[in-house]
Amino acid sequence: MEKQITWSIRFIALFICSLSFLNVHAQKNTNVKGTVYDSNNEPLVGATVSVKGNSSNGTITNIDGQFSLNVQDLKSTLVVSFVGYQTQEVALHGRSEITIRLQEDAQALDEVVVVGYGTQKKKFLIGSVSQVGSKELMMAPQANLSNMMTGKLPGVTSVQRSGLPGNDQTSINIRGLGTFLDSSPLILVDGVERMLNTVNPNDVENISILKDAATASVYGLAAANGVILVTTKKGTEGKVTLSYDGSVTFQKNTAMPEMLNGPDYIYWYNKASELDGNGPYYGADIQTKVANNYDPEGKYGNTNWTKEVFKDYGFTHQHNISASGGNKNIRFFTSIGMLDQSGIIENVNYDRYNVRSNVEGNITKDLTFELNISGFYEEKNWPGISTSAQAEQNPIQQAVYSAPIIPIYYQGEYTAWIGPGSSTTQSPLATLRNSGFQKNQRHEFDGTMKISYAFPWVKGLKASLGLVYDTSYSEDNGFLVGYNVNAYSADSKSYNLMRASSTSEKGNYTKSASSFRRFMVRPSVEYANTFGKHAVSALFLYEQTQLKGSTMTGKMGGYNFNDPVDLSLGTEFISNPTGSHSDKATIGYVGRFNYIFDKRYLAEFAFRVDGSYKFAKDKRWGFFPSVSLGWVISEENFIKNNFSSINLLKLRASVGELGSDNTDAFLHRSIFKVEKNAYIFGGVPYAGLGASNSITSSLTWSTTRSYNIGADLTMWNGLLGVEFDLFYKLTKDIQESRSGGFPPSLGGNYAQKGNTGKIDNRGFELVLKHQNHVNDFYYSITGSVAWARNKVLSRIESESTPWYRTNIGEPLGQIYGYKAIGLYQTQEQLDNRPFVGNGVQRLGDIMYEDINGDGKITQDGDKVKIGHSTLPELNYSLSMDFNWKGFNLSALWQGAAIVSYTLNGTYNHGSMDNTVYTRPFYSGGNAPYYLVEDSWTPENTSARYPRLSAIHNGNNAYTSSWWLVNGNFLRLKNLQFGYTIPKKILAKANIGLSNVRVYVAGTNLFTFTEFKYCDPEMAIINNGYYPQQKNYSV
């Protein structure tokens, strides 16, 4: 629910603005009265109403949207305007009372676009920028901004790999992958590099994406992968307005395969044993006890382990209170927010608390200031054995690996499953409840101050000084408790009380801490002025940043209790404490020159000179320029005179270079580390220094040259809007490791790094918009599609290069594996099969094509490209917004195409992997229904999946086209329905509320995809991953 509580029903600003529109002629004229409404039939406060041809004769609407204006006669025409709405000209035609409705203007709403170190009018913007406002971001409550951006910004790929609170593994890429290294974009919050997902979404005014060199070159140091600019809200003139926004959200898994119940498990496991050439593994007595879910001895049962681990729903509640107001001399925005997110499994939760205060004002007429202060505290909690998909023995993994034929408890202890031939215990509930805890706590303070002086004797000249101070502290505490389980052995069919796997007899406690500080100084000079038809602007800026950080880790064991308070309480030494300290600095010089002639011809030149501490002195500096040109064709007379339906037609083009210093520092120097047992003298070990690298003095920046051409079109006052961009990026001199610089016999054969990699990326983006209104009904529809494909042009490859490295000429993330040509159906096929080196092959196993014809299936000879990359090449979305008399319905569909993934997990280049999604009865554990019910049997030879096996059949586990899944999907990402109570009703109720809106919303509601048993954006490491969540909010 959103409530806006207004402390006064009249604004001082309205009175001040009214004075400025008093009729200076003081003559008696005809009076016209009227009311101005928005598309929801709500009165617009502060709309400007003036007489056409005499702008000095005007007024503004009051709190009820009403106005009164003297006109010379009733033949006059009124001009009505309001920020974010289409300006209307209304002829009186003899009327003295009139009602006017303004329609939202999407073009006007984003008329000013946030760019690097400033703003530009969208009409004159030459670069490629996508921007989304707070209204679109807040369509449905979510925990972080990265998920809110999905589908709302063309050219941005945001993939959420998990639903784990506080760690949903969301990756963001702009225009695809451009390097084998980290492709994450540069993220700036109010102009400073900061974390995205700790920003309170309610504080955000807009988010801009800088996608080409023309817009991103001013951030040269780290802008090669694009830039995300987050701008927070500012105060507005007027009485103090207090706002509250709150939501309650319930979460469920988007997709999770259904696992076999006890009786079905026994049936299919015995079937697998028979197909292995053996008899039934479980006898009739056990089958009866499991089927009846009753065993007098309590040894057997029918337990749905995934249902026991996953709760019916997770729960999140968010609350945000903000205040905004001020006058012409000082304005402020202040907010407090909190988020409490409980996971869908026990003992998993995430809490975050945010505070912010943005203040700006006038010290004198020419001297202004801005002060932005924000902070947050967050806390993440997990069991002692992590729920992360990467963690061995995580509780979800144990749930899918545990056979459903044993009860939860046996003789008062949690049970555990030990599969045939295994010694590892699987006890998901004991892990969740008894394994201890992991806790991460982090707090941060961010401060930005800016003072600006506008020189009164030089029009348009302004000097500014910006200062930044950020500090943060993070602490991790992990306590892994030793706990007992009653483990059932499938081999002996008996229980044994024992210590759970991955734990020790006594508890282990690990504590790590890190701190970080940022100092930045940013003086700048700006100039903007217009001389007739010539508009010029310039920016010069200097930026110096110092980063300081430190880390510490210690680990002790031997704890006898479950809540350690200090490392000193441990009685067993596990490892030496470690720590580090860093002190870094960067310097940058920025320039930008912009020229506009007659609002038609646009030109811009920008550059950044950066210095990085990472490289040798002669390689330290990088120069990153960009040039862009534009032509506003709609300002030409031949368009104005012949195509009145065209509101905007603009062509633009740009080229520029960006850089990246994404590599280790000081590789141009010898780096030594302390070896605690470097040598032994007299039987006593002594510490010493040892070299840890080979000197690489030639290492320098990688550079990305970016080309972009685009066009913008708006027709019929917004009935049609088109944005199109075509781009090409070439990234070269990517830093890569190569073999050591010395022969192994001499020692010190450490890997060196060189600028050897090269990759290109090309694609297009298309956005289509339509908005219209019919009486009280207003709607807008926006569709977008973005395609990006990369190709590796060069990288280090030698005889010792692992086979799983991306091959030259292919895209990053390309899947490689064996080509499956069917299942063995006859003995003749088996007799003539090529040799495969794992296990015995039988009827119903996968047949692989012998690509090189050598009679055997090998990784080097028979792996081929299968499917597509694991990162989608094509992303698309469709957003719709409908408004009628206070009712609002908005929806966002989002999807991806030209993408593949393999069910058998992370080793997707021809290697063998074992996951529950491809290998039934892993370690004698459970299996999903789809994998066994459509498996090959002599009676079902046209099955989708190979034969079952109760033992490890490595032949079927290879990554191959058999396990390849088309990753294309279409998802209803957001859906919201709301109602805004009319202001007149609130006024009559006299309850002190000026605006109340109630709504219901959902996220990830429906997903259409080929493989329905898992989410299409699931983690690549998919054994026991935490599923994405379907959210329902009120």
Secondary structure, DSSP 8 states (H G I E B T S, - for coil): -EEEEES-SS-HHHHHHHHHT--TT----EEEEEEEE-TTS-B-TT-EEEETTEEEEEEE--TTSEEEEEES-TT-EEEEE-TTB--EEEE-TT-SEEEEE--B-HHHHTSEEEETTEEEEGGG--S-EEEEEHHHHTTS--S-HHHHTTTTSTTEEEEE----TT---EEEEESS---SS----EEEETTEE--STTS-GGGEEEEEEE-SHHHHGGGGGG-TT-EEEEEE----SEEEEEEEEEEEEEEEES----B--HHHHHHHHHHHHHHTT---SS-HHHHHHHHHT--TTS------HHHHHB-S-EEEEEEEEEEEEE-SSEEEEEEEEEEEEE-SBTT-EEEEEEEEEEEEEESSSSEEEEEEEEEEEEEEEEESS--STTSTT-HHHHHHHS-TTS-SEETTEEEEEE-TT----B-HHHHHHHSEEEEEEEEEEEEEEEEEEE-TTSTTEEEEEEEEEEEEEEEEEEEE---EEEEEETTTTEEEEEE-TT--SSEEEEEEEEEEEEEEEEEEEEEEEEETTEEEEEEEEEEEEEEEEEEEEEEEEEE-SS----GGG--EEEEEEEEEEEEEEEEEEEEEEEEEETTTEEEEEEEEEEEETTS-GGG-EEEEEEEEEEEEGGGSHHHHTT-TTEEEEEEEEEEEEEEE--S-S-TTS--EEEEEEEEEETTEEEEEEEE-----TT---EEEEEEEEEEEEEEGGGTEEEEEEEEEEEEEEEEEEE--SS-GGGS----EEEEEEEEEEEEEEEEEEEEEEETTEEEEEEEEEEEEEEEEEE----TTS-TTS--TTS-TTEEEEB-EEEE--SHHHHHT--B-SSS---TTSEEE--TT-SSB--HHHH-EEEEEESS-SEEEEEEEEEEETTEEEEEEEEEEES-EEETT-S--BS-B---TTTSTTGGG---BHHHHHTB-BTTBTT-SB----SS--HHHHB-BGGGEEE--EEEEEEEEEEEE--HHHHHHHTSS-SEEEEEEEEEEEEEEES-TTS-TT--SS-TT----EEEEE-
